[in-house]
């Protein structure tokens, strides 16, 4: 029996009373989860079609990940990087091998991975490329979402993320996403990197035009500029390949990873690059108390081993085709457009019907949890352990919402 003190209205009220209002969550209070399913404090079950913004690619409480965490909790959880622990080398080596890179630098959150990439790119620009001190520039794209630190929001074009947090860090040039000519024109002798999402998640799962990413790779190589691929949401199996860049055969100079790397258990992020890039750092120049801690490495290593089998990439490809086929059948039946790749989709709902927020509220009433982005756009990102039957059920409930 559910404790009356935990009923949803009371729990929602208490959450609003004691926390800053930097989120506007749906009125659902989760108490347990497994696989692709969540259960609230009233015992109601929901299909999770957000998966923690791709942090739960392997579902809730994946047995292998939970086992790895339990085993490590009984041994060692934190040392700091002042010492070497026995999980560190395996994690870094196996992640580097997965990425095809020489070195890995572990941190905690996706935003930390982005900040790490910015620092490394600037230092590489000064020490290797020869950019005059203090003049390094980085090209970014409109509609980007790379995190919420003060540096990162300074080059966001989303007013909610950007406005009222200045003064902003200089050194960034913003160009339209998908416009190779504009990107090329923004590069000059001071440019050290292009920082880009292979697919823009927060913008509504926007896939760039075919040939764009290979074009960015070509321009970066020709102009001696680092290509930094933010695969924090798009990577680690989400799109049907290990990385979204893989779909067009693009190999960036640095992968920025996070979210799913922690298996939905602990925050883990990392950047992976070759020694001629990451090797510019020296002791004392960058770090983190919790970055690369034993618990994080134990879980992260098991994540890498799950990906090494190819099973989850295959599931994303096969089940993603089923998801997208079902969504495209709803275009003209309440949906205006569908975008995405693998088990990741952005849906534009007819704004005459409802907003994205209203759509998510109505989906929640029908037992499916999703997230709106902007206006009448919502995104779907079920865990890669979702089944065909669960996808069909979610599509049926979405169709019912659109039908009113």
N, C-alpha and C positions, 0 to 999 in steps of 0.2 A: 504494500500500500504506500502511496506517495504521501509524504509529510505535508500537511496543510500549509505549513510555513513556507513551503517551496513552490506554491502555486505561481503560475506565470505572471499574473498582474502584480503581485507583491514583489517578485524578483525583479521585474522590469522597473518598477517604481524605485526600488532600492538602488539599482544600478544607476538610474538617472540622478538619484539624490546624491550619491557619493563619488561620482566621476565627472571629470571635465567632458563637455559635450563636443568632443572632436570626432565622434562617430554618430551616425543615425541608424542604429541597428533595427532590424525587423523585430517585432515583439515576440520573439521566440527565445526560450531559455533552455539551452542544451545541458543535459546531465550525463549522457553516455553516448557512445558511438562504436560502430564496428563496420569495417568494409566501406560500403557506400551509403550507410544508413546512420542517421542521428536520432536520438530519443530525447524528448524534452522532459521537464520536471513533472509534467502531467501524464507522462507515459505515451505521448503521441509520437509516432515515427515519421521521419522525413527522409526523402532521397536528397543527398548532398550533391548539388550540381554547381557548387562553388569550389569545393576542395581547398579551402583556405588560400584562395588566390594561387592555386597550384602548389601550395606547400604540402598537400596531402595527395600527391600523385599516386601513392601506393595504398591509399585508403586509410581509414582510421584503424589504428592498433594492428598493423600488419604483424603477423606472428613472428617472423624473422627479425623485424626491427625491434619489437617489444622484447624479444629474448636477448638481443644484443645489448639493449639498454639495461635490462635487469642484471645481466651478468656483469656489466661494467659498474653499475651502482654498488654492487657488493665488493668491489675492489678499489676503485679510485675514480674520483669525479673531477678534481681540479688540481693543477700544479702551478699554473701560469707558464708562460714561455721562458721563464727564468731557468727552467729545467727541461729535460727531454723525458717524455713518458713513453711507455711501451706500445701505445696505439698510434702514435704520431706518424712514424715512418710509413707504416702500411697504408694509412689513409692518404697521405700525400702522394706516395708512389702510385697507388691504384687509381686515384683521381687523375693524376698527371697522365697516366697511360690511357685512361678513358678519353681524355681530351687530346691526346697526341702531342703533349707539351712536355717541356723539361722540368718545370717547377710549378709549385702551388704555394699560395699564401692564404692560409685559412683565417677567416674572421667570423663574425656572428650573424649579422643581418645583411640583407641585400643592399641597403644604403651604404653600409660599410664597405661592401665589395666595390660599389661605384666610387666612393671616396678614395679607396685604395687605387683603383684604376686611374683616376684623375691625377693623384700624386705621382704614381709611377710614370705615367705618360709625360707629365711635365718634367720630371727629373731626367727621363730618357731624352726628351727634347733638348735640355740644356747640356747634358753630359755626352750624348751620342750624336744627335743631329746638329748641335751647335747653335741653337736658337739663343739670342741674347737674353741674359738673365732678366726675369720678370716680364717677358713679352710673349710667353707661350699662349697659343690659342687652341681651342678644341671646338670642332664643329658638331652640332647636335641638331635634332629634328623637331619641327613643330609637332605638337601632340604627344611629346615624350612623357614617359613616367619612369623616373629612375630612383625615386625615393623622396624623402621629405626633410633632409638636412638643409641648413641655411644655404650652403653652396648649391645643392641640387635644385632647390625650388627657385633659385635665381634664374635658371634657364628653362623653367617650365612655362608653357603657354596657357595653362589652366588657371584662370583667375583664383579659384578656391585654393589651389596649392601655392600660388605665387604671391598674391596681393597682401600687403601689410606686413611683410616679413623682411623688408630691406633694411639697410643697404645691402646690395647683392654683390657677390664675388664677380669681378670682371674676368674676361678671357674666354668667353663662349660666344659662338656665332650660330644663330638659329636659322635653319633653312627648311623649306617645305619637305615633308616626308614623301619619299618616292620620286623626287625630282633630282635626277643625277646631274643635270647641267647646273642647277643652283648649288648643289653640294660642291661640285668641282670648282665653281667660281668663287666659293667662299674660302678655299684653301690658298694660302700663300706661304711665304718662307717662315712665318712664325707658327704655322699650324703643326701641332705635334700629334693630333689624334682626331679621328671621327668616332664618336660615341653614339651607338644606334641600337635600337631594338629590332631584331629580325622580323618580329611581328609586334605591333603595338597593342598591348593588352588593355591597359586602362582606357585607351582611346576607343575601345570597342572591338578588339581583336581584328585590327586592320592589317591585312597582308599586302606588302608592297607589290608593285607591278613586276611581272616576270622579267628577269634580267637585271633588276635594280641592284640586288645584293652583289651579284658578280661584277656589276659595273662599279660599285663602291669599292670592292676589293681591288679591282684593276687601277682605279684612280689613286687609292691609298698607296699601292705598290709603286706606281709611276712617280708620285710626288713625295715619297719617303715619309709617309704618315702612318701611324699605327691605327689599325682597325680594332676597336673595342666593341665586342658583341655582348650586349646586355641580354643574357639568356636566363635571367633570374626567374621569370615566369614561363618563358617559351621553351626552356631547356629541360633535359632529363626525362625525355620520353613523351612530353605533353603533346607534341605535334605529329608523332609517328616516327620520328627519328630521334636519336639521342639529343641532337641540337637542331633548332629550327634552321640554322645555317646549312645543315647537311642537305636539305632538300634541293639546293642549287649548287652543291659542291663547293661552298665557300668556307675557307678556313681563316678565321680572324687571327690577329696577333695576340689577342687576349680574350678569354672567355670570362664573363662575370656570372657567377653562379650563386644560388641561394635557395630559399624556399624549400623545394622538394629534397634538397641535399640533407636536410635534417629529419627527413622521414616523418614529419608531422609530430615529432617528439621533442626536439630541442632546436633552437636557432643555430643554423650552420650556414656560413657562406664562404666563398673562396674566389680568388682569381687564379687563372692558370695561363701561363705564357712560357715562352722559351727563355733560356738563360741570358740572351742578349738584351732582353727587355726587363724581366724581373730581377736580373742580376745587378741592376743599378742601385738597389737598396743596400744599405749597410746597417749594422747593428745600431739600434737607438733611433732610427729614422722613421719607423712605423711599427705599430704593434697594437696589442689588445690583451687585457687581463684574461678574458675568457676565450679569446680566439684560439682555435685548435686544441681545446681542452679534451681530456681523455674521454668523457662521456660523448661529446660531440663527434670525436674521431671514431669511436666505436660504432655509433649509429651511422655516420657518414660512410664508413667503409662498407657496411652492410648494404647501404643504398647503392653504392657503386657496384657491388657484386650482383645485386638484383638487376641493374641495368646491363651488366656485362653479358647476361644471358640472351638479351634481345627480346625477351618475352613481352615486356611492357611496351616497347616500341611497336611490336607487332599488334598487340591489343589496341593501342591507340589508333593505328592505321585502319584495322578492320572494323572496330567499333565506331571509330570516327566517321567512316564512310556510311555506316548505318544511321548515325546521328544526323549527319548533314543531309542525307537523302530524305529523312523524315522532316527535317526543318524546311527544306526547299519545297516540299509539298504544301507547306503552310504559307508560302509566299503568295500573296493575293487573297489569303484567308485571314488577314490580320497582320501578317508580316510583310514589310516592304522590301527587306533585303536580308541576306544571310552571308556572313563571312567566316573565315577561319580555316583551320587545318587540324587534322587529327581530332582528338577529344577536346577541342577548344572552338567555341563559336561565339560570334557577336551577332545579335539579332536586332534589327531596326523594326520596331512596332509602329504601325500606323498611328501617328500622334493624335488623330481624331478619335481613336479608341481609348487610349490611356497613356500615362507616362510610364517610364521604365520602373519607377518606384511602385506605382500602382500595380503593374504587372507582377512584380516580385511579391508584393503583399498578397495578391490573389493566388499566385502559385503556392505561397506558403500555406494559405488556407486549404489548398488541395494536396499538401504534403510534399512539395518540392521547394528546396531552398536555392535561390540564385541571387545575383547581384546586378543592380542597375549601374550604369556608368554615367552617361550624360543624356538628358532629354528622355527620349523614348527608346533608348538602347539598353539592352541587357546582355550579359554574357553568361555562357554556360561552360563549365569546366569540371565535369564529373571526375572522380578518381579513376585511375586506369584499371582498377579492379571491377568496375561496373560491368554488369552483364547485359546481354541483348534484351532480356526481358525487362530489366530496369530502365534501359534507354527507351524502349517502347512505351513503358508506363509513364515516364516523364513526358514523352512527346504527346501522349494521349491527354495528360493533364494540362499541358500547355495549350493544346488545341481547344480544350474546354474553356480555358481562361480567355482565349482570343474570341471564342464564339459568344462570350458573355454569359 
